[in-house]
């Protein structure tokens, strides 16, 4: 049996690899920016804590250290997740990203629990911390200002590139800015109530630790959803359906199943075509569907297309 007449392959857009590489480069640059900004904040807050002994500055600095660890781990995970499929990992290495994110989320939860417990004990055993200076609030206020600038830059870039990953990282900066503002508020209130300054300092430090626990919980939950193949957002199904329906010969899209893990997505789709189509024609249509989906959504590593005959009112 000769293969001379086998239909030529239909390839997606040639710039898919460039788009995937651009995504990785952008994430790496964002992570590096986060490391630099947070290193500056950590250095200033640790020096201030060493001189002034304000617990709220210590907890805010430790929270920033956790963010630095997160960024460094993400950089490593991104490099691993970029590796193409191989014999041992036919679906790629994308799960390295959510796996790293889950571990970091759990680490931040336990770090927050430890800090909250430590501050609670410190409030009982060491009630006197001295007067707190109002001017010290400028330190976490400055940190919040820097983090908000990072948020504004990232959120514009994320929306212009339709990148949910960048958008999530942008909101992470805004939450960090909020925790720094919380630290500034604690210092300000303590400065106005010197008789209770030690108690207010530890209370706000405990609040920051609680925020850390919440952030760790959110990060762990979102990454666990990817590892357990939870249903992705509706927008991805709409995007896949729109790309499929743009292909000539598609009469209906019956089912769409999507898996997302880090930088990789996998699509399983059932299409319906004219029952009178030849096998060759149906094969070509399926190839165009795969190419259309991957061209529209470069994160898709693989598309499995099931071809079915179309009959009106059969659903």
FENGI-V659854 format. One record per residue. RES is the residue in one small letter. D_FIRST is the distance of its C-alpha to the first C-alpha in Angstrom with 1 decimal. Layout:
# FENGI-V659854
RES:D_FIRST
RES:D_FIRST
This chain:
# FENGI-V659854
x:0.0
x:3.8
x:6.8
x:9.3
x:10.5
x:11.1
x:14.9
x:17.3
x:19.4
x:22.8
x:25.5
x:29.0
x:32.1
x:32.6
x:36.0
x:35.0
x:35.7
x:39.0
x:40.0
x:39.3
x:41.3
x:44.0
x:44.4
x:44.8
x:47.2
x:49.2
x:49.5
x:50.6
x:53.2
x:54.5
x:54.8
x:56.6
x:58.9
x:59.7
x:60.6
x:63.0
x:64.7
x:65.1
x:66.4
x:69.1
x:70.0
x:70.0
x:72.2
x:74.8
x:74.9
x:75.2
x:78.0
x:79.7
x:79.4
x:80.9
x:83.9
x:84.4
x:83.0
x:81.5
x:79.0
x:77.1
x:76.3
x:75.0
x:72.7
x:71.3
x:70.8
x:69.0
x:66.7
x:65.9
x:65.1
x:62.6
x:61.0
x:60.8
x:59.2
x:56.7
x:55.9
x:55.4
x:53.2
x:51.1
x:50.7
x:49.4
x:47.1
x:45.7
x:44.8
x:43.0
x:41.3
x:39.9
x:37.7
x:34.0
x:31.8
x:31.1
x:29.7
x:32.9
x:33.3
x:29.9
x:32.0
x:34.3
x:38.0
x:39.5
x:41.6
x:43.8
x:45.7
x:46.7
x:47.3
x:49.8
x:51.3
x:51.8
x:53.7
x:55.8
x:56.6
x:57.9
x:59.8
x:61.6
x:62.5
x:64.2
x:65.8
x:67.3
x:68.6
x:70.2
x:71.8
x:73.1
x:74.7
x:76.2
x:77.7
x:79.1
x:80.8
x:82.1
x:83.6
x:85.6
x:86.6
x:87.2
x:88.6
x:90.3
x:88.1
x:90.7
x:90.7
x:87.5
x:87.7
x:86.3
x:85.1
x:82.6
x:80.6
x:79.6
x:77.2
x:74.8
x:75.4
x:74.1
x:71.1
x:70.3
x:70.7
x:68.2
x:65.7
x:66.1
x:65.4
x:62.1
x:61.2
x:61.9
x:59.7
x:56.8
x:56.9
x:56.7
x:53.7
x:51.9
x:52.4
x:51.5
x:48.2
x:47.5
x:47.5
x:48.6
x:48.7
x:51.2
x:53.1
x:53.5
x:54.8
x:57.2
x:58.7
x:59.1
x:61.4
x:63.4
x:63.9
x:65.1
x:67.5
x:68.8
x:69.6
x:71.5
x:73.5
x:74.2
x:75.6
x:77.7
x:79.0
x:80.0
x:81.9
x:83.6
x:84.8
x:86.0
x:88.0
x:89.8
x:90.6
x:91.8
x:93.2
x:89.8
x:87.7
x:86.6
x:85.4
x:83.7
x:81.9
x:80.4
x:79.6
x:77.5
x:75.9
x:74.9
x:73.5
x:71.3
x:70.1
x:69.2
x:67.3
x:65.4
x:64.5
x:63.3
x:61.1
x:59.7
x:58.9
x:57.1
x:55.0
x:54.2
x:53.3
x:51.0
x:49.1
x:48.9
x:47.3
x:44.4
x:44.0
x:44.0
x:41.6
x:44.2
x:43.2
x:43.4
x:45.6
x:44.8
x:44.4
x:41.1
x:39.6
x:41.0
x:39.6
x:36.0
x:36.3
x:37.7
x:34.9
x:32.3
x:34.1
x:34.2
x:30.4
x:29.7
x:28.0
x:29.7
x:31.8
x:33.2
x:33.2
x:33.8
x:34.1
x:34.6
x:35.2
x:36.4
x:37.4
x:39.6
x:40.8
x:42.7
x:40.8
x:37.4
x:36.2
x:33.1
x:32.1
x:30.3
x:30.1
x:29.2
x:28.5
x:28.5
x:26.7
x:26.7
x:25.2
x:23.6
x:21.5
x:17.8
x:15.8
x:15.3
x:19.0
x:20.1
x:18.2
x:19.9
x:23.2
x:23.0
x:22.4
x:25.5
x:27.4
x:26.9
x:27.9
x:30.9
x:32.2
x:32.0
x:33.6
x:36.4
x:36.9
x:36.0
x:37.1
x:33.8
x:31.7
x:28.8
x:27.9
x:26.0
x:25.2
x:24.8
x:23.8
x:25.7
x:26.5
x:29.9
x:32.6
x:36.2
x:38.8
x:36.4
x:38.1
